[in-house]
Amino acid sequence: MLVFLLLGSWISGCATLSPGPRRENFAPLFIYSEDEEREGKAVDVLGPFFTYRKDTRESHLAFRPFFYWQGEGEKYSRTEYLYPLGKYERTEGEVKSYLMPLYSTSRDLTQKEKKERGFLLAFWGETDKGEPYGGFFPLYGHMKNRFGRDEINFFLWPVYMDSRVGESRAQSVFWPFLTFYEGGGREGFKFWPLAAHVKKENSYEKSYFLWPIFHHEKRYLYTDDPTEINMVFPLYVSMTSSRRTQRSVLWPLFTHVYDEEDHYDQWDFPWPILQFARGDDKEIRRLFPIYGRKYWEGRERGYFLWPVYWYVKEEDDQHRKSTERFLLLSKDETEVWKKKGQEERRIRVWPFFYYREDKEGGLYFYWPCLIPLDYEGFERNWTPLFSLYEYRRTPRGDSESKFLWGIYVHRENAVRDLYELSFLFTLYSAEDVFYFSFLKGLVEYRAQGTERALRLVYSPWPIQWQTPGATKEALAVSREERQVTP
């Protein structure tokens, strides 16, 4: 019987005394609300499983965790399905989509001909010059401008593959076992793991025998300080140049490094357990896993009783970032943009809570925090399903608290407060308005200025009267007195 009374009350919403924007809370079944300022509407069904939002700026539609769509007119559109497995995103400059591992597509709208597509093991596309490519892995393939190569071809991979960078070409048979190099100043072969000899003019020369045991290499031949490497692994390894020497015996048991240019001296015995180093603007102290600290030209990282606690700090003239991690999955991260005067902080104490204050001044908090990943896609698709409590505050100070997917709600802005306990109780107050409702109109009362109204047992004819002696100050509760800190 109560359900029918509530439904009848909702349908006959014109009789309600509620003075604010229309809002119907029957959580966790559904919540409907309107936003007068942004001309928006919002609907939540079955808690966070189904969500719809629309205002003058953007729209959202979600059926978690299977589907999430967000759009902003012609400027932007994003669809996520079974996140993180699938995604479609369109901006003013690019369209890309994927569903792992079935297909992927990408198209650069600023370059008319450039596009890429893939389905299962098939792929095809065009370069920015309109050159076509494609294939079906591992049977046959012809690729352009992929994986750092100008061109890649394969047939029955790994039986045959060749690639090209500029004029330099590499051909492999039963990759990675047999490879030949030619062109562009590079020549040589690899017969892995037995032997190899490859050299490139004014760049490098390297050889090995019974890889990785015997190895000889010369690097940076185009500079005035080339490096030579000799190795009989793991007995002895050396890397030497006119300014720097590094030698290891029974690696990783003993290693010594000395760099004359910045007076850097490093000792490992053995790495990574015991390590000491010092140089110009550089220092390392490590006794793993008890204590470690590495300072390197403005960047610092260290740990104490790893993985109980470790940290990373980076700083330059414009930016500072500090990350402290606890027990692998918990962290406290602060990022500062100095010239802009902006700061962002993220705290995750897994599996208890997550807190974020962004650089524009917005704040987001929820508990518990079961997903230890900081990606907006997880926040959109998964976090609402597992969060018992959420709190959001916009940069201008508007806030909303939700408990048990909207059974309890507190919304606050500069001019009004709203408290709700599903359909059981509503309390609303503004500068000259006070309103409460019990069971959506079983008892409903409103005081606005000198006007009073009372509705009982869902009656469509409320009792109304005037109180000439009442003043605005007597009706309104000062914001300082009713301020609630979530």
N, C-alpha and C positions, 0 to 999 in steps of 0.2 A: 504493500500500500504506500509506503514512504517513497518508493521509487516513482510511482505514478504521480504523487503529489509534487515531487521535485521536478519531474518532466513537465507537468502542467505549469508549474511556476516559471520554468525556463521558456516555454513556448509563449506564455503570456508576459514576456519581458517588458512590455510597455507599461505594466502596472508597477514596476519596481521603483523604489525611491532612490536608487543609487545615483549619485550626482556625477561620478567620474566617467571616463571612457568605458564603453560597454565591455564587460568581462564576465565570463561564465567558467567557474572552476568546479569540475566534477572529477578531479584527479583521484586515482590514476587513470580513469576512463578517458576523459578528454578535458582540455582547457582551451577556451577561445578568448582572445583579447584583441582590442583595437588600440591603435596609437594615433591620436589626433594630430600631433605635431608632424609626424612623418607620413600621415595618411596610410598607415599600415594595418595589416591584419595578421594574426598568428593563430595556428591550431596545433595542438599536441594531442595525439591519440595513443592510448595505452602507454602512458609515460613517455619515454623517449623513442619508442619504436617508429612512430610516424610523426613527422613534423612538416609543417608548411608555414612559410614566412613570406610576406610580400609588402613592400612599401614603395615609395617613389624612387628609390635608388636601386634596389636589387631584390631578387627573389631566391628562396631556398625551398627545396623539396627533398625529404629524406624518408627512406624506409630502411632503418638501420637493422643490421650492418650490411644489407645487400646493395643499397643504392643511395646516392646523395647527389643532388644537382644544385648548382648555384649559377645564377646568371645576372648580368648587368647590361641589359639591352644588347646592342650590337657590339659593345666594347669587349665583353668577356663572357665566357661560358665554360663551366667545368662540370663533368660528370664522373663520379667515382663509383665503381661497382665491385663488390667483394674486396674492398680496399685492404691491402695494397696491391691486389692482383690486377685490377683493371682501372683505367683512367682515360678520359677524353678531355682535352683542354684546348680552347680556342681563344686566342688573343688577337689584337689588331695586326700582329706581325707573324703569327705562327699557329699552325694546327697540328696537334700530335695526339696519338692515342695508342693504347696497348692493352692486351689481356694476356698476361703471362700464363703459360709459355706459348699461347696459340698464335698471336699476331701482334704487330706493331706498325704504326704509320707515322710519318712526319712530313710536314710541308711548310716551307718558308714562304709566307705570303708576300714578302718584300722582293723575292726573286721568283719570277713567274714560273720558271721551269723546274726549280729545285724541289724534289719530293722523294720520300722514301716510304716503302711499305714492306710488310712481312707477314706471312701467315704460316704457322707451324715452322717447318724447315725451309719454306720458300721465301725469297726476298726479291724486290725489284725497286727501281727508282731512276731518277735522273739527276745529274749534277747541275750546278748553276749555269753551265754552258749548254744544257740540253742534251748531254751525252747519256744514253741509256745504259743501265747495268742490271744484273739480276742473276738468279741461280736457285738451285735446290740442294741444300746441304744434306749429305756430303757428296752427292753425285757430281754436280757441276756448278761452277760459279764464276762470275766475272763482276768485280766490284771496283768502284771508283771513289777515291778520296775517303777511304774508310781505314780505321785502325792505324792512322799515321802513315799510310802508304798512298801513293798516287794511283796505284793499280794493283789488284790482287786477282789471280786466276787459280782455280783448283779443279781437279778431276779425280773422282773417287778418293777424296781426302781421307787419310793422309798419304795415299799412293803418290800423288803429284800435286805440287803447288809452286807458283812463281809469283814474285812481287817486284814492284818497281818504285823507287824514290828518285825523281829526276832521271838521270841517265844510268843510275846504279840499279842492277837487277840481281835478284837471288832466285835460284831454282832448287827446289827440294824434292827428293824422291824418298818416300816413306819417312816423311817429316816426323821427328827432328833428326833422324839418323844420318842422312846424306844431303848436303847442301853445297851448291857451287855459287860463287859470286863473281860478277864481272861488270865493267862499265863504271863511268863516273869516278874514275880514279881508284876504285875498289876491286880487288881480285883475291881469290883464295878458295878454300874448301873447308868443310867440316864433315868428319866421319865419326859422329858421336857414338860412344864415348872414347873411341880409340885414339884419334888424332885430329888436329885441325891446324890450319895456318891461314890467317886472313890479315890483309893489310889495306889501308886506305891512305893515299898520298897526302902528306902533310897533316895527318890526323892521328892514326894509330897503327899498331902492328901487334898481333897476338897469335900465340901458338899454345897448344896443349897436347899432352900425351897421357893416355889412361886417365881422362878427366874424372875427378878433379885433382889427381895426385900431382902431376907435373904440369906447370903452367909458367909461361913467360909472356910478358906484355909490355908494350911501350905506349903511353897515352900522352895526349896534349902536345903532339909534335909540332903543332902550329904556334906554340908559345915559346917564350924564352926560358921556360922552366918545365921541360917534359918530365914525366914520371915513369919509372921502370919498376915492374913487378916481377918477382921471382918466387916460385912456390913449389915446395915438396910437401904437400898437405898430408897430415896435419903436423908434420915434424917441424917445418920451418916456412915462414912467410915473410917477405920483405917488400916494402913499397918505398922507394927512395927518389928524391929529386934534389936539386941544388939547395932547397930551403927546408925540406921536410923528410924525415925518416920514420918508418914504422916497421917494427920487427916483432914477430910472434914465434914462440917456441912451444911446441905441443899445444897449439891453439885449441881451446881458449885458456889454457893454464897460465900462460905468461905473455904479455904484450907491453911494448914500450913505444910511445909516440913522442917525437919532438919536432916542433915547427919553429924555425928560426925567426920567421917574419913577425909572429905575435908572441914569441917567447913561451910557447905552449909546450908543457911537459905532462905526459899522461902515463900512468902505470896501471896495468890490469893483472891481477893474480889471485884467482882466475876470474875472467869476465863471465857473467855480470855480477859475481858475488862481491868482490873487493876491487874498487876502482878509485884512484885518486888522480886529479888533474888540476893544473893551474896555468893560466896564461893571461895575456892582456884582455880584460873584459870577459874572461872565461874561467869557470871553476866547476869541478865535479868532486863530490864526496859520496861514496856508495858502499854500504855494507848490507847487501840484500839478504833477506827481506826486511831487516830491522829499520834501516834509515838510508835515505838517498836524497841528494840535492844536486841539480845540474843548472848552472847559470851560464847562458850563452848569448852574449851580445844583446842584452835587453830581454831575453826570454828565460824564464825560470820554470823548472819542474822538479818535483820531489815527492817523497812518500815517507810514511812512518808505519811500520808493521804492515807492509803491503800484503793483501789488498784492503786492509782496514781503512787506510786513508792515503790519498795522494792528490796532488794539485798541479795545475799548469797556470802560469802567468805570462802575459804578453803585453807589451806597452811600447808605443811610439808617440810622436808629437800630436797625433790626432785621435788615437784610439787606445783604449785599455780594456783588456779582458782577463778575468780571473775565474778559474774553475776549480772547485774543491769537490772531490768524490769520496764517498764513504761506502764501504762494503759493496763495491762494484756498481750497484744500481741506484744509489742515492747521490745527490749532488747539490751544490750551491754555486750558481754561476752568475757573475756580474759583468756587464759590458757597458762601457762608458765612451760616448762620443764627445770629446773635450770641447771642440770649437762650437758644436751645436748645443752644448749644455744638456745633453740627453743621456739617460741611464736606463738600463733594462736589467732586471734580476729574475732568475728562475731558481726555485728551490723544489727539489723532489726528495721526499723521505719515503722511499718505497718499503712496504706497500701502503703506507698510511695516508699521505697527502701530497698535493702538488700546488705550488704557488708561483704566480708570474705577475710581475709588474712591468709593462712594456714602456718603451721610450716615449710614447705619446701621453702616458699617464693612466692608461687603463689597467685594471687589475682583474685577475682570474684566479680562483681558488676552488679546489674540489677534494673530497675524500670519499672513499679510499682511492689510492692511486695504484691500480693493478697493472697498467701497461707502462713499462719503464722506458718509453721512447718519446722524444720531443719532436713530433711531427704534427702539423695542423690536420693532416688527413686522419690520423688516429683520434685527435680531439673531436673531429666532426663525426666520425663513423662509429667509434667504439667507446670512447670515454663516457658519454652520457648513459650508456647501458649499465655501466658498473659503478657510477658515482651515486652515492646516497645523498650527498650534500654538494651544492654548487653555489658559488658566489661570484658575481660579475659586477664591475664598476667601470663606467665609461670615462673617458678623459674629462668630460664636463661635470662628472660627479653623480650621474644617475646610476643606481645600483639595484640589483635583484639577488635575493637569496632563495634557494629552493632546497627542500628536504623531501626525500622519498618521492622524487619525480613530480613535484608540484603539490603534494598533499599539504605541505606547509610552504607558503610564499610570503616574502616580504619585499615590496618594491618601494623605492624612495627616490625622489628627485628634489629639485629646489623648492617646489611649491606643494607637494603632496606626499603622504605616506599611505601605504596599503598593506594590511595584514590579512592573510587568508589561511583557513584550515579546511581545505577542500570545500565541499558544499555546507560544512557544519557552521562556519563562522566567518564573517568578514568585518573588518574594521578599517574605515577610511577617514582621513583627516587632511584638511588643507587650511589655507589662511582663514577662511570664514565658513568652513563646512566641517561638520562632524556627522559620521554615518556608521551604523553597524547593522548587521543582519545575522539572524540565527536560523539555520536550516532554510536558507534562500527565501525568506519571507514568512516563516512561521511567526517570527517577531522581527520587525524591521523599523528602524528609526533614523530620521534625518533632521539635523538642525542646520539651517543656512540663513545667516543674517538674523532677522527677527522671525523667520518662518520656522515652524515645526511640523513634522508629519510622522504619523505612526501607522504601521500596517500590521494586522494580525491575521494569522491563519490564511495567508495567501489571498486575502481579500483584494479585489480590483478597485475598491473604494477606500483609500487610506483616510485616516482621521487627520485633519489639518487645522492649525490654529496659529495665531500671531502672539508674540510676546513683546509688547512695545518697550518694556524696560530693559530687554536684553541688548547687549552691545556686542560688537564684533570681538572686542578683547575678551569678553566673558566666555565666548563660544570657542575661540581659537586657543589652542595650546601652543605656546611658543616653541619654535623649532629647537632651541637649546634644551628645553625640558623633555621633548619627546625624541631627541636624537638617540638612535640605537646603533651601537657599533656591532657589526656582524662578526 
